[in-house]
Amino acid sequence: MTNLGTEMHELCQRLFPIGRSITGDGVRETLRIVKEHLPDLQIREVPSGTQCFDWIVPQEWNVHEAYVIDPEGRKILDFRENNLHLMGYSTPIDAVMSLEDLQSHLHSISEMPTAIPYVTSYYRDRWGFCLSHEQLKTLLPGDYHVVIDTELKNGSLTYGELLIPGNSEREIFLSTYICHPSMANNELSGPVVTTFLARQILSAPERRFSYRIVFIPETIGSIVYLSMNHETMKEMMLAGFCVTCIGDDRAYSYLPSRNGDSLSDKVALHVLRHLHPDFIRYTYLERGSDERQYCSPGIDLPVASVMRSKYGEYPEYHTSLDNLSLVTPSGLRGGYEVLERCLACIEADEVLRNNILCEPQLGRRGLYPDLSTRKSGLTVRTMMNLIAYCDGRRSMLEIAEIIDTPMWDLIPIANELKRAGVLSLANVGQPEREKQ
């Protein structure tokens, strides 16, 4: 197997220079590259002016060039050198002005003197440039030539959608965003990890559930997508995750759905408790990404977030310091493995029942070790604990929590017991809607 973390980081490197926003050619270029990995990804366009709940799809924004010429004739704050230099959705301008007039359009962070901030103005006409505070202090008095060659037009909002069928029409949902320029953890870790999760899902010989995976602009993209799909999603969704900020080497983070009691919440907490017990647990009051839309009243989808350094909580957030050094192959690999483990647990979360009254005779079924060791004793104890709670009412995840055992350790044991006829699937609750 190739080094998965390195492969993901290489995709980050390829996507990093692209100038993305909530609309425009940068989003399309990003999706075209993702589509190289996921050929069945459908790239969809929603026209500007489309009403989506309380929102309207904005005009499309594209950048041809943007820069400033200082009093000595040097080109500074050049979009082509660093796309964070231009404030997102800046309106066009070609003018000469004094440093004093220019200053009101410049953005820096005095507490982070080497960082270029990420600033946008999507829904009000403005223009501006972003620069490090160190560079701001070096600007000379005099006249500056400001050039912003951007286009705001009636175009469209672009997103990617991948629907992967399974044996059941019940869906697992993954959502990630593709609307930020050159930032690695806050932007690229999400779509890159999601791309590789989708590849893994597609490679499975069989899937119990179907998958709905979207690559969208944050906020407006989820609102647009929900406006067209929320009724189907409410009926079919079993669990879902927002995938963002999943690529650095710091502690893991968990942010719940609004009610905090969905299968997504339960499986995320189970996986994190066993793999990374030092994870940071946030509340829904600390939300800030697309879970706001997916969990909003009336939509009420079971969507939670598993992250590494949570957006807004790490010092490099929304600055040029959120770069390809912050996001690492090992960080991406770890984030991928946690989410992959969550999906595997959901796929295997069956309700089983014990077919045998009293304790089954495991030895004659070849399930009891013929050599007694400490390790074999623990294995048998785990097996017997699993059997003890397979009463046709509790799910595998519930049992794993009760006996304090990672669910992925129980899955092969359960499969052996099913093959031996000790356990079988219980018919409880509503039947799954199977594909015809």
N, C-alpha and C positions, 0 to 999 in steps of 0.2 A: 504494500500500500504506500502511496506517496505520502509525503509529510503534509497532512491536511492543513495544519496551521500555516505553513509556508505558502501553500497554494492559495489560501484565503488572503494572506497578506499581499501576495502578488496581484490579486484582483483589486485589493484596496489601492495599491500603487497605481494601477492602470486608471482607476476611477477618480483618484484624488485631484488631478488638475482640472477636471471638468467644471465649468461654471454653471452650477445648477441654481434654480429658484423654484417657486411653486408652479411655474409654467415655463414653456420655452424649449429651445433646442438642446439645452444642457440635459434636461430630463429625458428627452428622446434619445440622445446619444448614450446616456446611462442605461436606459432600458434596452437599447440595441446590443450593448455589451452583455448585459444580463441574459438576453435572449440567446446569445452564443452558448451559454451554459444550460439554458432551459428553452429548447427550441419551440415548445408548445406554449410559451408565454404569449398571451394576447395583449397587444399594445392598443389601447383604446383612447379616443379623443372625445372630450366633452366641450361643445362650443362656448365661447365667451358669451355672457349674458344669460346662460341657463340658470333658471331658478332651482335651487336645491335647499329645501326646507326654508330657513330664514336667510339664507345666503345666496349670492349670485356669483357664478364663475367669473373671475376678473378678466381683464384684458391680458393677452399674452405679452410677455416681456422678453426681449432679446437684446444682447449687448454686441455691438460691433467693435467699439473700442472706447476707452475712457482713460484719461490721464490729466496731469497738471504740469505745465511748464513754469519753472520758477524764474525769479528775476535774472538769473545768470544763464537762462536758456536750457537748463537741464530738465529732462522729463522725469517727473517723480509721480508717485502714487499711480502706477501704471497697472491697469486691470490685467494686462497680458503677463505681467510678472507675478502678480498675486491677486487672484480674483476677489479676495476679501477687501482689497483697497476700495472697491466701489460699493456704496450702500445699495442693498437690494432694492430693485424696482425704482432706481433713480430715473427721473425724467431727463430728457435731452437738454443740453446747454452748450453753447460755444461763446465764451465771453472772457473779457479781461477785467480783473478786479484787484483791489488792494488786498494785502494780507488780512487787514482788519475785517473786510467783507467776507473773505474766504473762511475765516476762523469759525463763523457761525455754522458752517457746513462741514466742519471737520470733527471726527469722533476718535477719541483715544481713551485709555484707562490709566490714570495717573498712578494707581496702586500696582499696576502691572506694566512697567515702563517699556518692556521689550515686546509686548503682545499687540497684535493688530486685532481690534474687536470685530465681531460680526454684527452688523446693524442692518435692519430692513425697514421699509415703509411701504407695505403692500397696498394699503387702502386709503392713502392720502398722497397727493402729488408732492414730492420732495426730490431733492438731489443731495448727494453728499459723498464724502470720501472718508475712509478709515485708515488710521496709521498708528504706529507705535507712539507712545508719549515721548520716547527718546527722539524720534524723528520730528515730532511736533515742535520740540524745543529748539531744533536747529533751523527752522524755517526763517528765511531772511525777510526783512521789510522790503516792500516794493510791490510791483504789479505781477500778477499771476494769470497765465492763460489757462482757462479751465475748459476742457473738452469732454463731453459725455455724449457719445453717439449711441443712443439706445432707441429701441422701437417699442412702443406700446400700441398694440393693434387688436382688433377683434380676431382672435385666433381660437385657441382651445387650451384646455387643461388635459395633460396626458398622464395616464397611469397604466400599470401592467397588472394583468390578472392571470392566474394559473389555477385551473380547476382539475384536480386529480381524483378520478373515481375510485371508490372502494367497494367492498361487498355490501356495505350499508350506505344509505343516503345521509345518515347523520354525519356532520362535518366537524372537522378540527380546523380552526382559522388561525392563520399567521398574517400579521400586518406589519409592514416596515415602511419607512419613509425615504424619499429620494428628492429632497428639495433644498438641501444645504450645499453651499460650495465647499471649498477645501478644508473640511474638518473630518477627522478620522474616527474618533469614538462616537461622537454625537451623530454623525451622518453615516459613514461608510460601513462601520461594523455591523449595523443592522441589516442592510440589504445584502452584504456579502455573506454573513452567517445564514440568512434566510435562503439565499441562493443555494448554498451547500446543503442545508437541511432539505430543500426541495429535491435536490439531486438524490439524496439518500432515500427520501420517500418514494421517488419514481423508480429507484433500483430495487425496491422490495418486491419479492416474488408474489406477495399477496398483501393486501391492506384490508383491515377490518372496517375502517372508516374512510370517508372521502375527505379531501382537503381543499380548502379555499385559501389561496395565498395571493396577497396583493402588495404591490410596490406603488406607493402613492405619495403625493405631496402631503406634508403634515397638516392637520386641521382641515383645510378646505378640501383636501383629497378624501379624507375619511367621511366628511359631510356629503360630498358628491357621491361617493360610493354607497353610503348608507341610503341616500335618497332614492337610489335605484334598486337596492337589494335588501333593505332591512326586513321586509316581511318574510322573504325566503330565509334569511339568516336567523331570524328569531325562531322560525319553525324548526330549522335543521341543525343549528349549531349546538354542539356538545361542549366544546371548550375552545378557548382562543388565547393568543398571546400577542402583545405588542413586542416587537423585536427591535431594540434600540440600545445604544450605549453598552455593547456586549463584548468589547475587544481589548480592554486594558488588562493589566495584571494585578489590579487591586481587588478589594473584597467584592463579593457578590451582593446584589441588592434585590429586594422583592417589593413590588407595589401591588396591592390587591385590587380586585374588582370593587365596585361601589359597595356591594353587600358583603364581600369578603368570604363567601361561603360556597363559591362555585367549585366545580371539579377542577378548573384551572388553578384556583387558589390552593386547593387541597394537594394536588399533585406537585405544584411548585414548592410548597412548604415541605412536603415529604422528601423531594429530591434534594433540596438545599440543606435540610437538617442532617441528612446522611452524608452528603458529599462535601458541603462547605458550611459547617455549623456556626461559623463566625459571620455569616451573612448579616447584612443590615436590613431591618424590617421597617418599611415606611407605612404610612396610612394613606387612605384614599384622599385625605385632605391635602396631601403633598403631591397630587397628580399634576401633570403638565404636558402630557403628550396625547396621543389619539385615544387613550382610554377614556378621556373626557367625553368623547363622542360615542364610543361603543357602549359605555356604561350609563349614558344619560337616561333620565326618566322617560319611559315610553319606548326606548330602544332596548335597554336592559340586557345587553349581551354578556355572556360569562367570560370576560376578557381581563386577564391580569398581565403583569410585566415581570419578567426575570431579566435583570441587568447585571452589569458589573458596576462601575462608578455611575451613579444615577445622574441624569441631566440636571443641571443647576446646582449640583452638590460637589463638583470637583473643580479645582482652581482654573484649569485650562478651558473649561466649558465656554463655547461661543467665542473663541479667540483662535488666533493662528497657532497657539501652543498646543491645540488639540490636533496633533500632527501624526505622521507615520512612525514617530519614535514612541509616542504614547501608546498607540495600538501595536500589539506585538503578535507574532505567530502563536506563542503560547497562550496569550490572552484570548485570541480568537478561538483557538482550539478548545480552551476551557469553556468559553461561552457556548460554543456549538455543542459540546458534550452534555452540558446541563440541560439545554433545550431538547436535544435528541433523547435524553433519558426521560424527560417529561412526556414526550410523544410516545415513547415505548411503553411507559406505564399506563397511559390512557388506552393505547391499543390493547393492552393485556388486562385491563380492569374488568374482569368477568365476575359474575356471582356464581359460585360453585356450591355443590352440595355433596355431602358424604353419602355414598351409596350403601354403606355397610353399618349395621347396628353394632354398637360397642366398638372396641378398638380393632381395626383391621389387622390381619396376620400378614405383616409386611415381608417376612422371611420367605414364604412360599411364592411370593410375587417377585422375588429378586430385588426387593427394595430395602432390605435390612443388611447392613454391612457384615461380612463374615469375619472381619477383623475389628476388634474393639479398640479404638484409640480415642484420645481426647477430641480430635477433629471429627471422627465418625460419630461420636456421641453428640456433638453439637449439631451435626447435620440431621441426625435422627430426631433430636429434640425440636429443631425447626420444622421438620416434616410433620411431626405429631402435633405441634402447635397449630400449623396450618390446617390439618385435618380437623382439629378440635373446633375451629371456628367456621368451617365450611358447612354452614347450617342452611344454605339456600336463601339467606337474607343479607348477609354481609358481602361486600365486594372485596376483591383482592387488596385494593388500596386500604380499605377499612381494616382488614385483617393485618396487613403489614404495619399499620399504625398501632394496633392493639399489641402485637407481639414484638414491636420495636425492631423490625427487620427490614432492610431495604427491599422494596418490592421486586427489584430486578434479581434478588437472590431467591425469591419465591417462585418466579415465573418458571424456571426449568424444573423445579420440584413439582409444581402443579402440573406441568406437562407430563412428567413421568407418572404421576398419580392418575391422570386422565387416561393415559395409555394402558395402565394396569386395571382400569375400571373402578378404581377406588373413588374417584371424584367424577362428577359430570356437571354440565352446564345446567343451572337452575333457571326455570322460566318464571321470572318475577317481574312485576311492574309492566310498563308498556313495552310491547315488542318493538325491536328496531325495524325501521322501514328498509327492507331489503331492496336492492336494485332488481328490476324485472329483466 
